[in-house]
Amino acid sequence: MLFVSHLVLVMFIIVGMTYTRYSSEWSNRLDTTVEIAEAHLAPHNTFLSGAVAGRNYAKLLMPTTKDTLFSIPNLLFLEVSGTSDYQGHPIGVRYSPKEQQAWRTDIDDTEVVALAARLKELDAALSSKDEKTEARVNKLTYVKNKLQSDFNSLQSSQEIHKTYTLPWSKPDLSQQHWLLDLDQNILHVCIELRNENGGELWLVLDATELQAFRKALARSLLFEASGAFLVSLVLIYWVTLWIVSPLKRLANSMKSDVEDIRLNIPKEVQRDDEIGDLARSYMSLIQKIENQLGVLQQQTDTDPLTGLGSRYKYSRDGKAFLMHHLSHGRYVGYMVCDIDNFKAYNDLYGHIAGDNALCMVRRLLANK
C-alpha cells in the first residue's frame, strides 16, 4: 500500500508538471508566432490603412505592395477589408501568395457598366472629327489607358473572385485576435487597421512549423516524464523496502514465542531512525514480558504456603529431571508423604492450625 500510494502520488506530480510545462511552452510558442506575424505587418499597417481610408486600389494592387505582402513568412492568404473614410464605401482586397494574385472582392456590376460606358465615351471622343489639339489628344489617350487598365483589373478581379474558392472560412475572432486550426494546420490572425472608419487584416498562416514544434515538444516531455517515472519507481521501491521490510520482520517476530524472540534479536535495533526506536521499544517490552513470565512461573512452581514445588512444576520438570539423571547413570529417588487424619485435624482445630501443621511437616522434611 505504501508503494502504490507513493507511486500514484508521484504519477500525479509528474503528469501535472509535464502538462503545465507543455501548456506554458506551447502557449509561448503560439504567442511568439502571432507576434512575429504582427511584426511583419506592423510597418505596412499605416500604408494599408491610408489606402483603405482613401479607397486607393492602385496602392493596394500595385506590384510592390503584392511583393511585400507575399514575402511574409508562412503566409497562405491575406484579406484587407474596411470602409473608406471619405465616402464610406466598403473595400475588400485579397492576396494569395501561392497563386501570386491579388484581386478586389467589393466589385458590383454597376461599377463595371459605368466604367465600360466611360471608355466608350472616350473612344467616341478620340474618334470624332472635331478639331483637337495634340495636348487634348494626349490627355484623352492617357485617361483612356488608365481607365482601360482599371477596367481590365475589374474584370480580372471579377473572374478571380468568381472562380477562387477559399479552402477555409473566416472564424469568429472577436474574442481573441488569433485562432489555431489544428485540423487544417493553419493559424488565423486578425489585425485592426488604423483608418477612421476601421477595418482589419485577416491573415492565414501555414502552421506546419507549429505542428512540428508541438509534436517535438510532446515527444521530449514524454521522454522526460518517462525517465522521471522510472527513476521515481526505483526510488519508491527502494524506500518501500527500506521502510516496509523491517516492519514486516518485526511483525513476524511478534508472532514468535518470547524465548525465540530473545534468541533471534531483530537487527533493526541497530538502526538510528524511527524504526530502530520502534525495535528497541519492542525488545524492551519483550524484556518486561519475560520478567513477568518469570515471576508468574515462579509463583506457579512454588506453593505459597509451604514453599515446596507445586504439582505444575512436577508435571513440567519431573520427567525431564528423571531422564536427565538416568542418562548420566545416577540414582534417583522420589519421596511421597501422606499426613494421616489431616482432614479431621483441619476440621477440628481450624484451617490456621492445619496450615501450621503443613508448614511443620515441610520443615521436618527440609531438615532430613
N, C-alpha and C positions, 0 to 999 in steps of 0.2 A: 504494500500500500504506500509506503514511503517512496519507493522508486517510482511508482505510477503517478503519484500526486506531484512529485517534483518534476517528472518528465512532462506532464500536462502543463504545469506552470511555465516551464522553460519554453515549451512549444508556443504557448500564448505570447510570451515575451518576444520570441524570435519572429513569429508571424506579425505581431503588432509593429515591431521596429522595422521589419522588412517592408511592410505596407506603407508605413509612414515615410520611409526613405524613398520608396518608389513614387509615392504621390508628390513628395517635395521635388525630386529631381525631374519628374515628368512635367510637373506644373512649371518649374523654372525654364525647362526647355521650350515649352509651348509659349510662355510669355516672351522669351528671348526671340523666338521665331516671328511672333507678331510684331515685336518692337523693331526687328530688322526690316520687315516689310514696310512698316510705317516710316522708318527712317529713309528708305529708298524713295518714298513718295513725298516726304516732307518738303524737299527743295522745290518740287514741282506743284505743290498744292496751291500756292499763290497764283502761279501761271494758269493752272486749270480753273481755279475759282474765278479769275478775271475773264477767261474765255467764256465760262458759263454765264457770268454776270452780263457780258456784252453780246451773248449769243453769237460768238465768233467761231463759226465752224472751220474757217480757214486755219486758225491756230490749232484747233482740236484735231484736224485731219491732215495737217501738213507732215511731210516725211520725217522731219527732225523730231516732232512730237511722238510719232509712232516708234521711231527707232529708240528713243529714250525710254518709252514705256515697255517696249519689247525686251529691253536689256535687263529688266528687273529679274533677279534670280527666281527660278521655280514658278514664274507667272504663267498660268494657263489661260486666264481670262481677266478682263478689266472692263468695267462699265462706269461711265461718267454720266450722272443724271442729276438734274436740278431744274431750277426756274430762273430765267433771266431777270436781272434787277430792273431793267428799263421798261419792258413791255409785258413782263410776266409770262412769256412763252415757255412751255416745257421744253427741256433739252435732254437728249439722250444719245450717247455715242458709245459704241462698244469696240473693244480691241481684242484680237485673237492672235497671240504670238505664233501659234502653230501654223495658222494659215497666212500669217503676215498680212492681215487685213484689218481695216478699221471702217466702220460704217455707222450711219445715223439710224436711230430707231424711232424718231419722232416725226417722220415724213408722212404727210397726208396727200391725197390726190389733188386737192385744190392747189397746193403749193406747186406740184408738178405741172398742172394745167396752166397756172398763171405764168410760170417760167417759160413754158413752151410758147404761150401767146406772146410773151415779151420777145422771145427770139424771132418769131415771125414778123413782129413789128420792125425789129432791127434789120432783118433780111429785106423787108419791103423798103425800108428807108435807104438801105445801101443800093438796092437795085432800081430805085426811082431815077427818073431822068432830070430831076431837079438839079440845078447847078449847085455844086457843093465844093467848098474849099478842101484843099488837101488835109488841113488840120481837122476839119469836120469829119472827113472820111476816116482818118486815123483814129479819132476818138470813138466813132461808131464801131469801127473794127475792134478796138480794144475792149469796149463794153460787150460786144457780141462774143468775143473769145472768152471773156470772163464768165458771162452768163452760160455759154456753151459748156465751159468746164464745170460750172456749178450744176448744170442740167445733167451732164454725164455722171457727176458724183451722186446726184439724187437718184438717178436710175440704177447706178451700181449699188447704192445703199439699199434701195428697194429690193433689188434682186437678191442681195446677200441676206437681207432681213427675212425675206420670204423662204429662202432655202436653208438658212443656217438654223440648226436646232441645238439648243443648249443641252448637254448631257446631264445637267443638274439644274435644280431650281434654287431660287434665292431663298435662304432661310430667314426666319424672323431674328433679326439682330438688334431688336430694340432694347433688350435687357443687357446683352453683352455684345460688344462690337466685333467679336470673332466667334467662330464655331468650327470645331474639327469634326469632319465626317469620315470616320474610320472605314465605313462600308465602301465609300467611293474613293477613299485615300486622298482627300482634298481638304484644304483649310480655307474657310471663308473669312475675310476681313473687311470691315466697313470703316471708312474714314470720312469724317464730315468735311465739306467744302467751307470756304471762308466768305463766300459772297453773301450779300444781304438777304436774299430770298432763300438761301440754303440749298443744299444738295449733298451728294455723297459719292464716294468712290467705293465700288464693290469689287474686291479682288478675290480671285480664286487661285490658290497656290497649290502646287504639287506637294503632297505630304509624304512622298516616298522616303525622304531622309528622316522625317519624324517617325515613320513606322519602323524604319531600320534601327533608329535610336531606341525606340520603345522595346523592340524585341531584344536588342543587345542588353538594354538595362534590365529587362526581366530575366534574361539568362544569367547575367552577372549576379544579380541579387539572389536568384535561386541557388546558384553555386555557393555563394557566401552563406546563405541560410542553411544549406545542406551541410556545409563544413561546420558551421556553428552548432548545428543539431547533433552531428556525430561526436564532436568534442564534448558537448554537454552530456550526451548519452554515456560516454565513457566516464566522465567525472561523476555524474549522478550514480552510476553503477558502483564506482569505487567508494564514494561516500556512503552509499547504502550498505555495502559490505562492511565498511568501517564502523558503521553505527549499528546495523541490524544484527550482524553475525555475533558480536559479543552479547547482545541482548538475548538472542536465541540460545547461546551456550549457557547463559545464566538461567534462562527459563528451563532448559533441560536439566541443569544442575539441581534446580529446586524440586524436580520430580524424584531425585535420588534420596537414599537414606542419609541420615545425618552422618553416620560413620563413613560412608562413601564420599560424602562431600568433604570431610576433613582430610581424607586420603588423597583426593583429587581437587586441590585448591584451584579455582579458576585463575587463569593467567591475567584476567582483566584487573586483578587487584594491583598490578604493577603500573597500570595506566595513570596518567596525571590529569585526565579530563573528568567530566561528569560521570562517564561510565565507570571509571576507576573508583570514584567516590561511591557509586551505587554498589560495586562489587565489594568494596571494603565494608560498607554498611551491612551488606548481605552476610559476609563472613562473621561480622560482629554479632549479628542476630543468630547465626548458627552456633557460635560460641555460647551465647546465653541459653540457647535451647539445649545444648549439651550439658551445661551446668545444671539446668533444671531437671533434665532427664536423669543426671547422676544422683541428684537429691531424691527424686522420685523413686529411682531404682533402689537406693539405699533404704529409703523408708519402706519400700515393698519387700526387700530382702530381710529386714530385721523386725522382729516382733517388738513393738513399742513398750511392752510391759517388762519382759524378761531380758531383752537384748539378744536373744538367741535367733538363729536363722529361721526364716519363715518357710512354709511349705512351698512357696513360689520359688524361693532360692533353691530348695531341694529339687523341685521339678525341673528347673532350668539347668542347674550345675551338677546335680547328683550323678547322672550317667556319665557325663564328661569327666568328672573327678575320678570316678571309679575306673574308667577305661584308661585314663592317663596314667594312673599309678600301676595298674596291672600291666600296661605295656612296658613299664620300666622294672618289672619284677618285684614290686613292693607289696607288702601286706596291707590289706585294707580292712577296716572293721567298722561296723555300724552299731550304735547304741540306741536301743529302743526302751523308753521308760514309760511306765504307767503308774499313776498315783491312785492307790486303792481308795475307794469310798470318797473321792474328791467331790462328787456332786452332792453327796449327803452332807459333807463338811461345809461346802459352799452354801447349801440351803440352810444349814443350822446356824452358822456363825456370820453369814452375810458375804457379799461379794468382796468387800475390802479384805476380810480375813482370808478369803480364797485367793485373792491376788497376792497377798503377803506369803501365803503358802507356796505359790508358784515361784515367787522370787527366791524363797529359801531353798527350794529344790534346785533352782538354777545355780545358786552359789555353791551348793554341795557338789554339783556336777563339775563346776569350774575348778574346784579345789582338788578333784581326784586326779 
